[in-house]
Amino acid sequence: MTQSLRTVITDITAALLFGLALALAVPQAHAGMIGADDLEKTRVKEMLARPEVAAEMQKMGIAPQDAAARVDAMTPEEVRQLAGRVDALPAGGQSRTDTILIIILIVLIIALII
């Protein structure tokens, strides 16, 4: 091989090794995203924490902490279904009947998980 070809190959090899070393030395940034499932689970747990819902669950013999733990144990699909039912309720001026219906739905879903 000629001296100039050997120099070119050496330069290319050095550049590739430098690039590889640089790529391995620089830490990779991984941004964690908050999933939609986490947001829905949070929304359902916030609804369970509301005073009127907590009072109704206490009357039925369910501790609010137990209900929140059950929501944590639900699959993402179950949480989505429950959140969809919560979203289907009227936004303002819910009657007592609506609140009782949603509590019954929650209790049924929790009973199905057990």
N, CA, C and O atoms as a printed pandas DataFrame, in Angstrom:
     atom_number atom_name residue_name chain_id  residue_number  x_coord  y_coord  z_coord
0              1         N          MET        A               1    0.847   -1.175    0.000
1              2        CA          MET        A               1    0.000    0.000    0.000
2              3         C          MET        A               1    0.888    1.232    0.000
3              4         O          MET        A               1    2.013    1.238    0.501
4              5         N          THR        A               2    0.341    2.235   -0.568
5              6        CA          THR        A               2    1.104    3.472   -0.597
6              7         C          THR        A               2    0.937    4.221    0.717
7              8         O          THR        A               2    0.000    3.976    1.477
8              9         N          GLN        A               3    1.835    5.111    0.961
9             10        CA          GLN        A               3    1.819    5.879    2.211
10            11         C          GLN        A               3    0.558    6.731    2.328
11            12         O          GLN        A               3    0.005    6.825    3.424
12            13         N          SER        A               4    0.073    7.360    1.244
13            14        CA          SER        A               4   -1.120    8.212    1.310
14            15         C          SER        A               4   -2.376    7.394    1.574
15            16         O          SER        A               4   -3.259    7.849    2.301
16            17         N          LEU        A               5   -2.477    6.181    0.992
17            18        CA          LEU        A               5   -3.638    5.319    1.248
18            19         C          LEU        A               5   -3.633    4.859    2.704
19            20         O          LEU        A               5   -4.680    4.808    3.349
20            21         N          ARG        A               6   -2.474    4.532    3.206
21            22        CA          ARG        A               6   -2.346    4.104    4.595
22            23         C          ARG        A               6   -2.732    5.253    5.535
23            24         O          ARG        A               6   -3.371    5.015    6.560
24            25         N          THR        A               7   -2.367    6.455    5.214
25            26        CA          THR        A               7   -2.713    7.624    6.016
26            27         C          THR        A               7   -4.216    7.865    6.002
27            28         O          THR        A               7   -4.798    8.187    7.038
28            29         N          VAL        A               8   -4.848    7.716    4.853
29            30        CA          VAL        A               8   -6.303    7.905    4.742
30            31         C          VAL        A               8   -7.032    6.854    5.573
31            32         O          VAL        A               8   -7.965    7.184    6.306
32            33         N          ILE        A               9   -6.620    5.609    5.468
33            34        CA          ILE        A               9   -7.265    4.532    6.240
34            35         C          ILE        A               9   -7.059    4.773    7.735
35            36         O          ILE        A               9   -7.983    4.567    8.521
36            37         N          THR        A              10   -5.884    5.197    8.131
37            38        CA          THR        A              10   -5.607    5.490    9.539
38            39         C          THR        A              10   -6.474    6.655   10.027
39            40         O          THR        A              10   -7.015    6.608   11.132
40            41         N          ASP        A              11   -6.602    7.683    9.213
41            42        CA          ASP        A              11   -7.439    8.832    9.597
42            43         C          ASP        A              11   -8.902    8.440    9.731
43            44         O          ASP        A              11   -9.571    8.855   10.677
44            45         N          ILE        A              12   -9.404    7.643    8.790
45            46        CA          ILE        A              12  -10.810    7.200    8.846
46            47         C          ILE        A              12  -11.033    6.327   10.069
47            48         O          ILE        A              12  -12.034    6.484   10.768
48            49         N          THR        A              13  -10.113    5.410   10.337
49            50        CA          THR        A              13  -10.238    4.543   11.509
50            51         C          THR        A              13  -10.212    5.362   12.790
51            52         O          THR        A              13  -11.001    5.114   13.702
52            53         N          ALA        A              14   -9.318    6.330   12.866
53            54        CA          ALA        A              14   -9.229    7.182   14.053
54            55         C          ALA        A              14  -10.518    7.980   14.235
55            56         O          ALA        A              14  -10.997    8.127   15.360
56            57         N          ALA        A              15  -11.082    8.496   13.148
57            58        CA          ALA        A              15  -12.320    9.264   13.231
58            59         C          ALA        A              15  -13.482    8.381   13.686
59            60         O          ALA        A              15  -14.301    8.802   14.502
60            61         N          LEU        A              16  -13.553    7.162   13.161
61            62        CA          LEU        A              16  -14.618    6.235   13.573
62            63         C          LEU        A              16  -14.480    5.852   15.037
63            64         O          LEU        A              16  -15.472    5.815   15.764
64            65         N          LEU        A              17  -13.271    5.570   15.471
65            66        CA          LEU        A              17  -13.053    5.226   16.882
66            67         C          LEU        A              17  -13.375    6.406   17.799
67            68         O          LEU        A              17  -13.965    6.226   18.864
68            69         N          PHE        A              18  -12.990    7.601   17.389
69            70        CA          PHE        A              18  -13.310    8.787   18.178
70            71         C          PHE        A              18  -14.824    8.978   18.266
71            72         O          PHE        A              18  -15.353    9.266   19.340
72            73         N          GLY        A              19  -15.519    8.820   17.141
73            74        CA          GLY        A              19  -16.982    8.953   17.131
74            75         C          GLY        A              19  -17.646    7.914   18.011
75            76         O          GLY        A              19  -18.594    8.224   18.734
76            77         N          LEU        A              20  -17.153    6.665   17.957
77            78        CA          LEU        A              20  -17.706    5.603   18.790
78            79         C          LEU        A              20  -17.455    5.890   20.268
79            80         O          LEU        A              20  -18.348    5.716   21.097
80            81         N          ALA        A              21  -16.246    6.326   20.597
81            82        CA          ALA        A              21  -15.931    6.656   21.993
82            83         C          ALA        A              21  -16.792    7.803   22.494
83            84         O          ALA        A              21  -17.254    7.790   23.635
84            85         N          LEU        A              22  -17.005    8.788   21.646
85            86        CA          LEU        A              22  -17.837    9.923   22.024
86            87         C          LEU        A              22  -19.288    9.494   22.240
87            88         O          LEU        A              22  -19.942    9.938   23.183
88            89         N          ALA        A              23  -19.781    8.630   21.361
89            90        CA          ALA        A              23  -21.163    8.151   21.481
90            91         C          ALA        A              23  -21.362    7.336   22.751
91            92         O          ALA        A              23  -22.413    7.415   23.387
92            93         N          LEU        A              24  -20.360    6.558   23.117
93            94        CA          LEU        A              24  -20.478    5.741   24.325
94            95         C          LEU        A              24  -20.248    6.537   25.602
95            96         O          LEU        A              24  -20.763    6.177   26.660
96            97         N          ALA        A              25  -19.482    7.609   25.510
97            98        CA          ALA        A              25  -19.155    8.394   26.695
98            99         C          ALA        A              25  -20.257    9.364   27.082
99           100         O          ALA        A              25  -20.384    9.700   28.260
100          101         N          VAL        A              26  -21.061    9.828   26.126
101          102        CA          VAL        A              26  -22.109   10.793   26.400
102          103         C          VAL        A              26  -23.321   10.053   26.961
103          104         O          VAL        A              26  -23.853    9.158   26.305
104          105         N          PRO        A              27  -23.761   10.412   28.160
105          106        CA          PRO        A              27  -24.924    9.731   28.731
106          107         C          PRO        A              27  -26.176   10.026   27.909
107          108         O          PRO        A              27  -26.366   11.129   27.398
108          109         N          GLN        A              28  -27.008    9.021   27.801
109          110        CA          GLN        A              28  -28.253    9.160   27.054
110          111         C          GLN        A              28  -29.338    9.705   27.982
111          112         O          GLN        A              28  -29.449    9.286   29.134
112          113         N          ALA        A              29  -30.111   10.614   27.483
113          114        CA          ALA        A              29  -31.219   11.182   28.254
114          115         C          ALA        A              29  -32.491   10.421   27.908
115          116         O          ALA        A              29  -32.825   10.242   26.737
116          117         N          HIS        A              30  -33.182    9.983   28.929
117          118        CA          HIS        A              30  -34.445    9.271   28.739
118          119         C          HIS        A              30  -35.527   10.048   29.467
119          120         O          HIS        A              30  -35.520   10.143   30.694
120          121         N          ALA        A              31  -36.431   10.587   28.723
121          122        CA          ALA        A              31  -37.521   11.356   29.313
122          123         C          ALA        A              31  -38.688   10.415   29.547
123          124         O          ALA        A              31  -39.171    9.772   28.615
124          125         N          GLY        A              32  -39.138   10.334   30.779
125          126        CA          GLY        A              32  -40.298    9.516   31.089
126          127         C          GLY        A              32  -41.562   10.313   30.845
127          128         O          GLY        A              32  -41.685   11.457   31.282
128          129         N          MET        A              33  -42.482    9.710   30.157
129          130        CA          MET        A              33  -43.734   10.387   29.866
130          131         C          MET        A              33  -44.809    9.875   30.817
131          132         O          MET        A              33  -44.826    8.700   31.183
132          133         N          ILE        A              34  -45.680   10.751   31.198
133          134        CA          ILE        A              34  -46.820   10.359   32.017
134          135         C          ILE        A              34  -47.859    9.793   31.068
135          136         O          ILE        A              34  -48.351   10.479   30.172
136          137         N          GLY        A              35  -48.176    8.544   31.282
137          138        CA          GLY        A              35  -49.119    7.888   30.389
138          139         C          GLY        A              35  -50.546    8.309   30.661
139          140         O          GLY        A              35  -50.871    8.814   31.736
140          141         N          ALA        A              36  -51.383    8.093   29.679
141          142        CA          ALA        A              36  -52.800    8.404   29.827
142          143         C          ALA        A              36  -53.428    7.541   30.914
143          144         O          ALA        A              36  -54.356    7.962   31.605
144          145         N          ASP        A              37  -52.896    6.306   31.053
145          146        CA          ASP        A              37  -53.426    5.413   32.083
146          147         C          ASP        A              37  -53.200    5.994   33.469
147          148         O          ASP        A              37  -54.069    5.895   34.335
148          149         N          ASP        A              38  -52.033    6.604   33.685
149          150        CA          ASP        A              38  -51.742    7.215   34.982
150          151         C          ASP        A              38  -52.680    8.387   35.255
151          152         O          ASP        A              38  -53.141    8.569   36.382
152          153         N          LEU        A              39  -52.956    9.171   34.234
153          154        CA          LEU        A              39  -53.856   10.313   34.408
154          155         C          LEU        A              39  -55.269    9.835   34.723
155          156         O          LEU        A              39  -55.937   10.405   35.586
156          157         N          GLU        A              40  -55.730    8.794   34.032
157          158        CA          GLU        A              40  -57.070    8.278   34.294
158          159         C          GLU        A              40  -57.150    7.667   35.681
159          160         O          GLU        A              40  -58.147    7.834   36.384
160          161         N          LYS        A              41  -56.100    6.958   36.074
161          162        CA          LYS        A              41  -56.078    6.358   37.407
162          163         C          LYS        A              41  -56.121    7.455   38.471
163          164         O          LYS        A              41  -56.806    7.307   39.483
164          165         N          THR        A              42  -55.401    8.543   38.252
165          166        CA          THR        A              42  -55.403    9.670   39.181
166          167         C          THR        A              42  -56.784   10.301   39.253
167          168         O          THR        A              42  -57.263   10.634   40.337
168          169         N          ARG        A              43  -57.426   10.467   38.098
169          170        CA          ARG        A              43  -58.774   11.053   38.081
170          171         C          ARG        A              43  -59.763   10.198   38.861
171          172         O          ARG        A              43  -60.573   10.724   39.624
172          173         N          VAL        A              44  -59.701    8.875   38.673
173          174        CA          VAL        A              44  -60.620    7.980   39.384
174          175         C          VAL        A              44  -60.344    8.040   40.881
175          176         O          VAL        A              44  -61.280    8.076   41.680
176          177         N          LYS        A              45  -59.075    8.051   41.269
177          178        CA          LYS        A              45  -58.746    8.110   42.689
178          179         C          LYS        A              45  -59.172    9.443   43.310
179          180         O          LYS        A              45  -59.590    9.485   44.467
180          181         N          GLU        A              46  -59.065   10.534   42.538
181          182        CA          GLU        A              46  -59.529   11.826   43.046
182          183         C          GLU        A              46  -61.039   11.811   43.251
183          184         O          GLU        A              46  -61.550   12.380   44.216
184          185         N          MET        A              47  -61.743   11.158   42.339
185          186        CA          MET        A              47  -63.193   11.055   42.484
186          187         C          MET        A              47  -63.544   10.237   43.722
187          188         O          MET        A              47  -64.486   10.569   44.442
188          189         N          LEU        A              48  -62.792    9.172   43.969
189          190        CA          LEU        A              48  -63.045    8.352   45.159
190          191         C          LEU        A              48  -62.748    9.126   46.441
191          192         O          LEU        A              48  -63.334    8.834   47.484
192          193         N          ALA        A              49  -61.858   10.099   46.382
193          194        CA          ALA        A              49  -61.478   10.872   47.560
194          195         C          ALA        A              49  -62.479   11.977   47.890
195          196         O          ALA        A              49  -62.400   12.591   48.954
196          197         N          ARG        A              50  -63.422   12.229   46.978
197          198        CA          ARG        A              50  -64.416   13.270   47.257
198          199         C          ARG        A              50  -65.219   12.887   48.497
199          200         O          ARG        A              50  -65.546   11.715   48.689
200          201         N          PRO        A              51  -65.536   13.866   49.334
201          202        CA          PRO        A              51  -66.194   13.571   50.622
202          203         C          PRO        A              51  -67.507   12.810   50.481
203          204         O          PRO        A              51  -67.763   11.880   51.245
204          205         N          GLU        A              52  -68.345   13.192   49.515
205          206        CA          GLU        A              52  -69.634   12.514   49.394
206          207         C          GLU        A              52  -69.476   11.068   48.920
207          208         O          GLU        A              52  -70.227   10.190   49.343
208          209         N          VAL        A              53  -68.508   10.825   48.052
209          210        CA          VAL        A              53  -68.268    9.460   47.577
210          211         C          VAL        A              53  -67.663    8.628   48.703
211          212         O          VAL        A              53  -68.054    7.479   48.909
212          213         N          ALA        A              54  -66.713    9.205   49.428
213          214        CA          ALA        A              54  -66.087    8.498   50.548
214          215         C          ALA        A              54  -67.127    8.151   51.617
215          216         O          ALA        A              54  -67.078    7.071   52.206
216          217         N          ALA        A              55  -68.057    9.057   51.864
217          218        CA          ALA        A              55  -69.093    8.797   52.865
218          219         C          ALA        A              55  -70.002    7.639   52.420
219          220         O          ALA        A              55  -70.368    6.783   53.226
220          221         N          GLU        A              56  -70.356    7.625   51.146
221          222        CA          GLU        A              56  -71.201    6.533   50.633
222          223         C          GLU        A              56  -70.468    5.197   50.699
223          224         O          GLU        A              56  -71.064    4.172   51.031
224          225         N          MET        A              57  -69.180    5.210   50.384
225          226        CA          MET        A              57  -68.414    3.963   50.458
226          227         C          MET        A              57  -68.306    3.482   51.902
227          228         O          MET        A              57  -68.376    2.282   52.165
228          229         N          GLN        A              58  -68.135    4.414   52.836
229          230        CA          GLN        A              58  -68.078    4.041   54.257
230          231         C          GLN        A              58  -69.386    3.386   54.673
231          232         O          GLN        A              58  -69.385    2.410   55.423
232          233         N          LYS        A              59  -70.518    3.927   54.181
233          234        CA          LYS        A              59  -71.816    3.325   54.498
234          235         C          LYS        A              59  -71.913    1.903   53.968
235          236         O          LYS        A              59  -72.578    1.057   54.566
236          237         N          MET        A              60  -71.250    1.640   52.845
237          238        CA          MET        A              60  -71.271    0.301   52.241
238          239         C          MET        A              60  -70.193   -0.605   52.826
239          240         O          MET        A              60  -70.081   -1.769   52.441
240          241         N          GLY        A              61  -69.397   -0.072   53.758
241          242        CA          GLY        A              61  -68.375   -0.874   54.414
242          243         C          GLY        A              61  -67.054   -0.931   53.661
243          244         O          GLY        A              61  -66.248   -1.834   53.890
244          245         N          ILE        A              62  -66.828    0.018   52.772
245          246        CA          ILE        A              62  -65.578    0.050   52.002
246          247         C          ILE        A              62  -64.770    1.254   52.447
247          248         O          ILE        A              62  -65.240    2.389   52.373
248          249         N          ALA        A              63  -63.559    1.005   52.908
249          250        CA          ALA        A              63  -62.671    2.102   53.304
250          251         C          ALA        A              63  -62.144    2.781   52.042
251          252         O          ALA        A              63  -61.766    2.100   51.088
252          253         N          PRO        A              64  -62.114    4.117   52.025
253          254        CA          PRO        A              64  -61.597    4.818   50.839
254          255         C          PRO        A              64  -60.168    4.409   50.465
255          256         O          PRO        A              64  -59.816    4.394   49.286
256          257         N          GLN        A              65  -59.350    4.078   51.462
257          258        CA          GLN        A              65  -57.982    3.648   51.182
258          259         C          GLN        A              65  -57.986    2.306   50.453
259          260         O          GLN        A              65  -57.172    2.073   49.559
260          261         N          ASP        A              66  -58.908    1.427   50.841
261          262        CA          ASP        A              66  -59.010    0.132   50.165
262          263         C          ASP        A              66  -59.453    0.305   48.719
263          264         O          ASP        A              66  -58.961   -0.380   47.822
264          265         N          ALA        A              67  -60.389    1.228   48.502
265          266        CA          ALA        A              67  -60.859    1.476   47.140
266          267         C          ALA        A              67  -59.729    2.036   46.286
267          268         O          ALA        A              67  -59.578    1.648   45.128
268          269         N          ALA        A              68  -58.935    2.943   46.846
269          270        CA          ALA        A              68  -57.803    3.507   46.105
270          271         C          ALA        A              68  -56.774    2.424   45.797
271          272         O          ALA        A              68  -56.187    2.412   44.715
272          273         N          ALA        A              69  -56.555    1.521   46.742
273          274        CA          ALA        A              69  -55.617    0.418   46.507
274          275         C          ALA        A              69  -56.135   -0.502   45.413
275          276         O          ALA        A              69  -55.359   -1.023   44.612
276          277         N          ARG        A              70  -57.446   -0.699   45.382
277          278        CA          ARG        A              70  -58.035   -1.539   44.324
278          279         C          ARG        A              70  -57.887   -0.880   42.962
279          280         O          ARG        A              70  -57.641   -1.556   41.963
280          281         N          VAL        A              71  -58.037    0.438   42.920
281          282        CA          VAL        A              71  -57.852    1.152   41.649
282          283         C          VAL        A              71  -56.407    0.986   41.185
283          284         O          VAL        A              71  -56.156    0.806   39.993
284          285         N          ASP        A              72  -55.459    1.045   42.115
285          286        CA          ASP        A              72  -54.051    0.835   41.757
286          287         C          ASP        A              72  -53.825   -0.561   41.181
287          288         O          ASP        A              72  -52.963   -0.752   40.323
288          289         N          ALA        A              73  -54.605   -1.538   41.658
289          290        CA          ALA        A              73  -54.437   -2.917   41.205
290          291         C          ALA        A              73  -55.168   -3.201   39.886
291          292         O          ALA        A              73  -54.988   -4.268   39.300
292          293         N          MET        A              74  -55.986   -2.261   39.419
293          294        CA          MET        A              74  -56.747   -2.479   38.189
294          295         C          MET        A              74  -55.828   -2.451   36.966
295          296         O          MET        A              74  -54.777   -1.811   36.964
296          297         N          THR        A              75  -56.260   -3.163   35.939
297          298        CA          THR        A              75  -55.529   -3.111   34.675
298          299         C          THR        A              75  -55.833   -1.775   33.995
299          300         O          THR        A              75  -56.841   -1.141   34.307
300          301         N          PRO        A              76  -54.982   -1.347   33.082
301          302        CA          PRO        A              76  -55.250   -0.084   32.380
302          303         C          PRO        A              76  -56.607   -0.078   31.668
303          304         O          PRO        A              76  -57.272    0.957   31.610
304          305         N          GLU        A              77  -57.010   -1.211   31.137
305          306        CA          GLU        A              77  -58.315   -1.283   30.445
306          307         C          GLU        A              77  -59.464   -1.078   31.434
307          308         O          GLU        A              77  -60.426   -0.378   31.118
308          309         N          GLU        A              78  -59.382   -1.671   32.613
309          310        CA          GLU        A              78  -60.427   -1.495   33.619
310          311         C          GLU        A              78  -60.494   -0.040   34.080
311          312         O          GLU        A              78  -61.581    0.502   34.282
312          313         N          VAL        A              79  -59.338    0.584   34.245
313          314        CA          VAL        A              79  -59.308    1.990   34.656
314          315         C          VAL        A              79  -59.937    2.855   33.571
315          316         O          VAL        A              79  -60.696    3.778   33.870
316          317         N          ARG        A              80  -59.618    2.553   32.291
317          318        CA          ARG        A              80  -60.209    3.331   31.191
318          319         C          ARG        A              80  -61.729    3.196   31.179
319          320         O          ARG        A              80  -62.440    4.179   30.972
320          321         N          GLN        A              81  -62.227    1.982   31.400
321          322        CA          GLN        A              81  -63.681    1.778   31.424
322          323         C          GLN        A              81  -64.322    2.566   32.556
323          324         O          GLN        A              81  -65.351    3.216   32.369
324          325         N          LEU        A              82  -63.709    2.502   33.729
325          326        CA          LEU        A              82  -64.256    3.220   34.881
326          327         C          LEU        A              82  -64.187    4.723   34.667
327          328         O          LEU        A              82  -65.133    5.439   34.996
328          329         N          ALA        A              83  -63.082    5.209   34.122
329          330        CA          ALA        A              83  -62.952    6.640   33.848
330          331         C          ALA        A              83  -63.974    7.073   32.801
331          332         O          ALA        A              83  -64.509    8.179   32.876
332          333         N          GLY        A              84  -64.245    6.215   31.832
333          334        CA          GLY        A              84  -65.273    6.521   30.832
334          335         C          GLY        A              84  -66.643    6.642   31.456
335          336         O          GLY        A              84  -67.438    7.493   31.056
336          337         N          ARG        A              85  -66.924    5.810   32.418
337          338        CA          ARG        A              85  -68.219    5.895   33.114
338          339         C          ARG        A              85  -68.309    7.178   33.931
339          340         O          ARG        A              85  -69.366    7.804   34.007
340          341         N          VAL        A              86  -67.201    7.559   34.536
341          342        CA          VAL        A              86  -67.176    8.814   35.299
342          343         C          VAL        A              86  -67.392    9.995   34.352
343          344         O          VAL        A              86  -68.120   10.933   34.674
344          345         N          ASP        A              87  -66.747    9.939   33.173
345          346        CA          ASP        A              87  -66.894   11.020   32.188
346          347         C          ASP        A              87  -68.316   11.116   31.656
347          348         O          ASP        A              87  -68.746   12.191   31.237
348          349         N          ALA        A              88  -69.048   10.016   31.666
349          350        CA          ALA        A              88  -70.403   10.011   31.133
350          351         C          ALA        A              88  -71.396   10.704   32.070
351          352         O          ALA        A              88  -72.517   11.020   31.672
352          353         N          LEU        A              89  -70.980   10.934   33.301
353          354        CA          LEU        A              89  -71.874   11.612   34.249
354          355         C          LEU        A              89  -72.015   13.082   33.879
355          356         O          LEU        A              89  -71.109   13.662   33.281
356          357         N          PRO        A              90  -73.152   13.691   34.231
357          358        CA          PRO        A              90  -73.312   15.124   33.967
358          359         C          PRO        A              90  -72.244   15.938   34.693
359          360         O          PRO        A              90  -71.837   15.602   35.805
360          361         N          ALA        A              91  -71.802   17.008   34.049
361          362        CA          ALA        A              91  -70.704   17.806   34.593
362          363         C          ALA        A              91  -71.087   18.558   35.855
363          364         O          ALA        A              91  -70.297   18.603   36.798
364          365         N          GLY        A              92  -72.247   19.137   35.904
365          366        CA          GLY        A              92  -72.628   19.931   37.061
366          367         C          GLY        A              92  -73.986   19.535   37.590
367          368         O          GLY        A              92  -74.822   19.017   36.849
368          369         N          GLY        A              93  -74.203   19.771   38.842
369          370        CA          GLY        A              93  -75.502   19.525   39.446
370          371         C          GLY        A              93  -75.891   18.068   39.465
371          372         O          GLY        A              93  -77.044   17.729   39.196
372          373         N          GLN        A              94  -74.951   17.203   39.778
373          374        CA          GLN        A              94  -75.286   15.789   39.841
374          375         C          GLN        A              94  -76.297   15.566   40.951
375          376         O          GLN        A              94  -76.210   16.143   42.035
376          377         N          SER        A              95  -77.233   14.733   40.650
377          378        CA          SER        A              95  -78.200   14.396   41.688
378          379         C          SER        A              95  -77.627   13.281   42.552
379          380         O          SER        A              95  -76.632   12.650   42.193
380          381         N          ARG        A              96  -78.249   13.053   43.661
381          382        CA          ARG        A              96  -77.812   12.004   44.566
382          383         C          ARG        A              96  -77.895   10.640   43.888
383          384         O          ARG        A              96  -77.075    9.763   44.161
384          385         N          THR        A              97  -78.866   10.455   43.015
385          386        CA          THR        A              97  -79.033    9.195   42.302
386          387         C          THR        A              97  -77.814    8.906   41.428
387          388         O          THR        A              97  -77.339    7.771   41.385
388          389         N          ASP        A              98  -77.306    9.924   40.734
389          390        CA          ASP        A              98  -76.122    9.728   39.897
390          391         C          ASP        A              98  -74.913    9.329   40.732
391          392         O          ASP        A              98  -74.137    8.458   40.339
392          393         N          THR        A              99  -74.763    9.956   41.857
393          394        CA          THR        A              99  -73.635    9.641   42.731
394          395         C          THR        A              99  -73.740    8.208   43.238
395          396         O          THR        A              99  -72.748    7.479   43.273
396          397         N          ILE        A             100  -74.921    7.818   43.621
397          398        CA          ILE        A             100  -75.123    6.456   44.108
398          399         C          ILE        A             100  -74.866    5.449   42.988
399          400         O          ILE        A             100  -74.273    4.397   43.228
400          401         N          LEU        A             101  -75.304    5.761   41.772
401          402        CA          LEU        A             101  -75.071    4.855   40.642
402          403         C          LEU        A             101  -73.582    4.671   40.362
403          404         O          LEU        A             101  -73.129    3.553   40.119
404          405         N          ILE        A             102  -72.838    5.740   40.393
405          406        CA          ILE        A             102  -71.404    5.609   40.128
406          407         C          ILE        A             102  -70.725    4.828   41.246
407          408         O          ILE        A             102  -69.812    4.047   40.979
408          409         N          ILE        A             103  -71.145    5.020   42.478
409          410        CA          ILE        A             103  -70.576    4.259   43.588
410          411         C          ILE        A             103  -70.890    2.776   43.426
411          412         O          ILE        A             103  -70.034    1.925   43.665
412          413         N          ILE        A             104  -72.116    2.471   43.020
413          414        CA          ILE        A             104  -72.484    1.074   42.799
414          415         C          ILE        A             104  -71.640    0.473   41.679
415          416         O          ILE        A             104  -71.205   -0.674   41.778
416          417         N          LEU        A             105  -71.410    1.237   40.622
417          418        CA          LEU        A             105  -70.564    0.747   39.527
418          419         C          LEU        A             105  -69.145    0.480   40.016
419          420         O          LEU        A             105  -68.535   -0.527   39.657
420          421         N          ILE        A             106  -68.630    1.379   40.827
421          422        CA          ILE        A             106  -67.280    1.214   41.347
422          423         C          ILE        A             106  -67.216   -0.036   42.232
423          424         O          ILE        A             106  -66.280   -0.829   42.134
424          425         N          VAL        A             107  -68.208   -0.197   43.084
425          426        CA          VAL        A             107  -68.236   -1.351   43.976
426          427         C          VAL        A             107  -68.311   -2.648   43.151
427          428         O          VAL        A             107  -67.645   -3.632   43.474
428          429         N          LEU        A             108  -69.116   -2.642   42.100
429          430        CA          LEU        A             108  -69.222   -3.839   41.255
430          431         C          LEU        A             108  -67.893   -4.152   40.576
431          432         O          LEU        A             108  -67.476   -5.309   40.515
432          433         N          ILE        A             109  -67.243   -3.130   40.074
433          434        CA          ILE        A             109  -65.946   -3.361   39.420
434          435         C          ILE        A             109  -64.921   -3.863   40.433
435          436         O          ILE        A             109  -64.148   -4.776   40.143
436          437         N          ILE        A             110  -64.919   -3.267   41.610
437          438        CA          ILE        A             110  -63.991   -3.716   42.653
438          439         C          ILE        A             110  -64.303   -5.156   43.052
439          440         O          ILE        A             110  -63.388   -5.949   43.278
440          441         N          ALA        A             111  -65.590   -5.500   43.140
441          442        CA          ALA        A             111  -65.970   -6.867   43.483
442          443         C          ALA        A             111  -65.534   -7.844   42.392
443          444         O          ALA        A             111  -65.154   -8.974   42.695
444          445         N          LEU        A             112  -65.584   -7.431   41.149
445          446        CA          LEU        A             112  -65.156   -8.307   40.062
446          447         C          LEU        A             112  -63.652   -8.541   40.098
447          448         O          LEU        A             112  -63.177   -9.603   39.697
448          449         N          ILE        A             113  -62.911   -7.564   40.572
449          450        CA          ILE        A             113  -61.450   -7.707   40.658
450          451         C          ILE        A             113  -61.083   -8.699   41.753
451          452         O          ILE        A             113  -60.134   -9.470   41.612
452          453         N          ILE        A             114  -61.825   -8.674   42.821
453          454        CA          ILE        A             114  -61.520   -9.554   43.963
454          455         C          ILE        A             114  -61.733  -10.944   43.503
455          456         O          ILE        A             114  -61.544  -11.885   44.274
